[in-house]
Amino acid sequence: MTSMAETGGKRFTHKQIINAWCMYDWANSAFATTILAAVLPVYYSQVAGATLSSEAVATAYWSLGLSLSLLIAAIISPILGTVSDVVRGKKQFLTAFALMGIVSTGLMVLVDTGDWLLASILFVIARLGFTGSTVFYDALLPHVADEDERDAVSARGYALGYLGGGLLLAINAAMIMVLPGTLGPRLSFLSVAIWWALFSIPILRRVPEPPSATVARLPGSSAIGESFRRLAQTFREIQRYKELFKFLIAFLIYNDAIGTIIGVASIYGAELGFDSTLLILALLLVQFVGIPFSLIFGRLPSKAESRRPFYLAFIVYNLVALPLVGILGARALPSENLGIILGLIAAVEVVGVLFALLLGRPVFSRLVATFDTRRSIILSLIVYAVISVWGYFLNSVIEFWLLAWMVAIVQGGSQALSRSLYASLSPAAKSGEFFGLFGVMEKFSAILGPLLFAGAVGIFSNSRPAILSLIVFFIVGIIMLRNVDVDEGIRVAREEDARAGLVPERLPQA
């Protein structure tokens, strides 16, 4: 008989709870695609910042706004995360931050030509809401998914995020092309707020608030005071959580580079003179291509997955083929013919499928047998290192599209597996606290990247040196990740849960 979990007086199966949790990726990814990646950066540069002295200045202001919002989030995330453990308030904090992001995003409909200051203020508040809600969303993962399914569940969330964000971005791209003047982009900002609000309902209705640990609060202490006490205790015991903190430092370094690529891709393309519509369509391509590749990376560490050799062969093939074809195609084909570009990509991928079918099992079986979550992340970072070098030499729309495809291969997988690995290293009894710290590293990594980008614009008057420098972050991240003892980290997390009297819920299987 299937047991149930109760939320708000209603009872839901494990599958319904998992699906509801994953749907929040679908909900908030509309912000990631339209606001962060595709529409607002270009709109800020060309419309809101039209009265500024140059597009380079607009790029610098955008990057500084990005850094400010993330700095604020980084400061408050561990405090509020720990408070959510003390008072069982993860869903309440998620709701508050999501509402902050939704309202400020909706108000972006008011931004028009020259309104760069209003756009900056609303963006900072909206980004704070987006990043803050994500901390508490991620903190629910150890409670929603069992340890042996976290990679797959985390990847499914990212896949749904790509699909949802991509669908709305497609609608918004159509509005921008059809509607006159600034009406299309402004209505696209409003659509993000509506989408985000509507699809946040499942997680709020169906996912239960996790139990708190049975750790006594000091007499007379407030929730805020208790959170500071627990944070201080965690840092005093930093040696106990050595493997987790080693992973956090590695994550800070390599996610710095990933965050830079995500945050400045479209505005970098605009700086290189590429058409804004083609930039949006290329980033839309990333959204949909990211769906299957997120699922592939989610299954790559699973010993029970029989298609692992095929998946690994296909990823390695793309790592080599895409840069070669992009560089040669830029010299031999019309660079802005969309039909030719899509046909070229399709041909490359058909050959890749044949390559993986023929050589996957005989050539890659022994190698893939050694893959776990950590090594799968390392593979994604190797792909990113190639991307950073190729991005430096980028000169044509064909290359931008194939580079975007290459980013799509690893973007979702690297983030999904980082989240699930961290969930395994973190005590479920302190998921809010530790995912608050995870949020700090995530935010600081995203602060340093845009600041580097803005500094490069100021020094070199273009962004190419900053793009090339990202390879250093990926190499150092790989080296540090290799030194993390994952088994030891998991053992410590389980021991901490037992000491706190909390056995992570094994929610019912549907």
N, C-alpha and C positions, 0 to 999 in steps of 0.2 A: 504494500500500500504506500502511496506517495504522501509523505508528510508535507506540511505547509509552513510558511512563515507569515506572521500577521503584521500588517501595517495599517494604521488608521482604522482598525476595526475590520479590515478585509484581509483575506488570506490569499497568498500568492505562492506559486510553485517556484522552485529554484530556477527553472528556465525563464519564467516571467521576470524574476528579479534580475537575472543576468542581462536579459534583453533591455530592461528598463535602465539599468546602469549604463549599458553601451549606448543607449539612445541619447545620453547627454553629450557624448562625442558628436553625434549627429546634430544636436542642437547648437552647441557653441562653435562648431567648426565653420558655421556660416560667418562668424566674426573673423575667424582666422583667414578665410579665403578672401572675402570681399573687403574687409576693413584692414587687416594686417598685410595681406600679400598682393592683391590684385588692383582694387579700384581706388581706395583712399590714398595710397602712396602716390600714385600718378595724379589723382585729382588734387592732392595737396600741392604737388610740384607745379602743376600746370594751371590750376584754377585758384585754389585758396591762397597759394603763394605767388600769384601772378604779379602782385605789386612789390614783391621783394626784388632785390637788385639782380639776382641770377638764379638759375635752377640749382646751381651748386649750393647757394645759401639755403634754398628751400630744402635740399637734401640734408644739409647739416642741421637745420631746425627740426626736421622730422626725426632724425636720429637722436637728437637731444631729448625730444619729447618721449621717444621710446625708452630711453635710458631712465628718465625721471620716473615714469610710471612703474618701471620694474624695480627701481631702487626703493620706492615706497612699499611695494608689495614684498620685497625681500626683507624689509625691516619688520613688518607686522606678521608675516606668515608663520614663523615658529611660535610666536606668542599666542596667536589665535588658534593655531593648530593644537597647542597644548591645552588651552582653555576648552577646546571641543572635546578633548579626552576627559577632562575633569567633570564637565557638566553634561556630557553626552549631547553635544550640539553640532555635530558635523553637518547634518542636513540644514539646520537653521543658518549656519554661516554660509553654506553653499547658496541658499536662497537669497540671503542679504547681498552677497557679492554679485550673484547673477542679476538681481534686480538693479543694482547700481550700473552694471554694464549695459543692460537692456535699455534703461531709460536714457543714458547718455548717448548710446548709439542711435536711438530713435531721434534724439534732438539734432543729430548731424544733418538732418533734412534741411535745417536752417542755414547751413554753410554754403556760401556762394563766393563769387569772385572777390579776392582780396581778404577774405575772412580767415586768414591763417592763424590769428590768435584764438578765435573761437574754435576753430578746428583743432588746434593744439590742446586747449583746455578740455574739450569734450573727449578727445582721443586719450589723454592721460587718464581721465576718470574711467572711461570705458575699458581701457586696457587693464587698469587696476581691478575692475570688476571681473573681467575675463580671467586674469591670472589668479586672483584670489579664490574664485569659485572652483578653479581647477585643482587647487591644493586639497580642498575638502572632497572633491570628486575622486581624486586619486587615493585619498586616505580611506575611502570605502572599499577599494579593491581587495585588500587582504580579508575583509569580512564577507564580501560577496562571492569571491571565487576561491575554491580549494587550491592548495599549493600546486597540485599536478595539472591544473587547468589555467593557471594565471597567464602564462605566455599566450595561449590561444585566446583567452577572454580579453586581455589587454589589446592584442592585435585586432580582434573583432571590433573593439571599440574604435580603434584608429581607422579600420576599413569603413565602418559606418560613418565616421567623421568625414572621410574623403568623399563618400557617396553623397551625404547630405550637403556638405559644403560645396561640392561640385555642382549638384543640381541647382542650388540657389544661385551660384555664380553664373551658371549658364543662363538662367532666367534674367539675372541682372545684366549680363553682357548683351542679351537681346534688347533689353530696355534701353541700354546706353546707345546702342546702334540705331534704334528706331525713334526714340523720343528726342525732341529738339533741345539744344543748349545743355544746361547743367541739370535739367529735370531728371534725366535717366540716372546719373550717378546719385543724386540726392534721394530719389525714391528707392534706389538700391540700398542705401544706408538704412532707411526706414524698414525695408523688407527684412533686413538682418535682425532688427529688434523684434519684429513680429515672429519670425521663425524661431529665434532663440527662446522667446517666452513660451511659445506653443509646445515645442518639443522638450522643454524642461519638465513638463507636467509628469511624464512617466516616472522619472527618478524620485520625484517628490511624493508621489502616490504609492509606489510599489516597493521601493528599497527601504528596509527597516533601519532604524537608527541602531548602530552597533552597541553592544554592551560595553560598559566601562570596566576597567580593572578594579579589583578589590584592594586598592592601595589607599590607606586612610589619609584624609586631608587633615592638616594641622588645625587644632581648635582655633576658631576665630579667623581663619585665613579666608580671603576672598578667592574667587576663581582665578583672577588675574595674578594675585600673590602666589597662589599655588602653582600656577603655570610657570612663573619665574623660578620658583623653588625647584620644580621638576627639571626645567631646562638646565639650571645650575648643576643639579645632581648628574644629569646626563653628561655634561661636559667634564665634571670631575671624574666620571667613569669612562672617559673617552678611550682609554686603553682596552676596556672591556668590549667596546664596539669598534675595535680597530679595523676589521675588514669592511664594515659598513662605511666608516669614514674614509677609508682608502678608495672605496668605490665612489663616494661623494666627490672627492677631489678629482678623480679621473673624469667623472661626469661633468664637473664644472669646466674642465679644460676642453673636452671634446664637444660638449654641448654649446660652448661659446661659439665655436666655428659653425656648428649646425644652425644655431639661432641667427647668426649673421647671414648665412645663405638664404634662410627663409625670409628674414626681415627686409633684406635689401635687394632681392632678386629683381623685382619689377622696376624699382627706381634706378637700379644699375642698368637694366636694359634701356630705360628711357634716356639715361645719360649717354649711352652709346648710340642713341639716335633711332632706336627701333620704334616702329609704329605702335601706339598704345593699344589698339585693338588686337594686334597680333600678340602683344605681351600678355593681355588678359586671356586670350585663347590658349596660349602656351601654358599658362598657369592653371587654366581649366583642365588641360590635358594631364597635368601633374595630379590633379585631384582624382581623376578616374583611373589613371594608370596605377596610382598608389593603392587602390582597393585590393586587387589581386596580390600585389607584392607585399602588402602588409600581412595578408593571410599566409603567404608563403613564408615570410620570416617568422611568423607566429608558430608555424609547424616545423621549421627547420631544426629546432633543438629537440623535438619530440622523438624518442626512441621508437615509439609505436607507429610513426609515419613512414609508410613504405616508399613514398615518392621523394624522399629526401635527396637521393643522388641526382634525380632529375632537376629538382629545385636548385641545388648547388651548381650544377653544370650550366643551367640557364643564367644564373646570376654572374658567374665567371665569364661566360660568353659575352654578356652585355658590357661587362667591365672593359673588355678589350675592343669589341666591335663598335660600340657607339662612338668613342672618340675618333677612331680611324675613319669610319664612314662620314662622320660630321665634318672632319677637316678636309677630306677628299671631295665630299659633296659640295662644300662651300666654294671650291675652285672650279667645279665642273658643271654646276646646275644653277638655274635662276634662284636667287636667294630668298625671294619673297613670294614665290608661287606656292600657295598653301597646299594645293592638290599634289604637287610634286613632293613636298616635304612629307606629307602624310603617307604617300605611296612609298617613299624611301624608308620611313620608319616601319611600315607594315612589312616590307621585304626583309629588313634586318631581323625583325622578330620572328618571322616565319622560318628563316634560316636558323635562328636561335633555338626554336622548338625542335627542329630536326636534329640539330647538334646535341641537344640535351637528351633526346630520345635514343640516339645512336650511341653516344659516349657517356651518358650520365652514369649508368650502372657499372659498366666495365672500368671506367676511369676514376670516378669520384666516390665510389661506395666506401672504400677504406678511409678516405679523408673525412667524409661526412659523418662516419661513425664516431669520430672524435668530437663532433660539434655538440656544445651545450649552449645555454643562453649567452654566457659571456663570450664565447668564440663567435657566435652569430653576430653579436654587436661589433666585435672586432672586424669581421668581414665587411659590415656596413661602413665602418670608418675607413677601411682601405678604399672602398668605392668613393667615399667623400674626398679622400686625399687626391684621387685622380681628378675629381670634379674641380677642386680648387686650382689645380695647375691648368686644366683646360680653360677654366673661367678667365684666367689671366690673359690668355691669348685669343679669347673670343672676339670674332669680328663680323659674323654674319647671322642672319635670322635662322638659317638652317642649323648652324651650330647651337644657337640658343634653344631651339626646339629639341634637338637630340640631347643637349645638356639637361634640359628640363625633364626629359624622359628618364635620364640617368638619376637625377635627384629623386624622381618618383619611386624608383626601385628601392631606395634605402630610407627615405624620409620617415615613412610611417613605421617601418620595421625597427629602425634604430631607436626610435622614441618608445614604441610599444614594449620592446624587450628591455630597455633601460628601466621603464616603469615596473615591469613585472619582476625583474631581478631585484630591484630595490625593495619591492613588497616582500620578497622572500627573505631578504636580509633584515627586515624591520620587525620588531615585536608587534604583533597585532594589538596588544594592550596599550601601545603608545603610537598607534598609527597616525593620529592627528599631529602629535609632536614631531615624529620622524618625517612625515610627509611635509610638514612645515619647513623642516630643515632641507628636505629635498627641493622644496619651493625656493628656498634661499639660493641654493646652488643654481637652480634653473634660472632664477631671475638675474643673479649676478653674472651668469654666463651670457645672458641676453643683454645685459648692460654693457659689458666690456666689448662685445662684438660691434654694436652700433657706434660706440665711442671710438673704436679703432677705425671704423669706416669713416666717421665724421673727421677724425684727425688726418686720415689719408687724403680726403678731399681738400682740407686746408693746406696740407704740405705739398701735395703733388698735383692738385687741381684735377685729379681723376681718381677713380676707385680701384684701378687694376692692382697696385701694390698691396692693398689690403686684402683683396681676394686671394692673391698668391700666398700671402703670409699665413693663411688659414691652414696650410699643410702642416705647419709646425704644431698647431693645436691638435690635429688629428694624430700625428706621430707620437707626441708626448702622451696623449690620452690612451693610445693603444698600449704603450709601454707600461703605464700605470695600471691599466685594466688587467693586464696579464699577471700582475703581482697580487691581485685580490684572491684570497682563499675563500671561495664561495661556500664550500661545505662547512668551514669553521664559522662563517658568518651566520649561516642558517641555524647551526647548533646553538649559538649564543641567543639568537632570536627566540627559539623554542624554549630555551632555559629561562629567559626573561618572562615569557608568557606564563610558564608554570609557576614561577616565583610570585607573579602578580595575581595568580588564581584565575587566569583567563585562558580557557582553551578556545581557540578560534572556532567560530560556528562552522559546522559543515552543513551548509544549507541543503535542503532536500533536492535530490535529483529528479527531474521530471521524467 
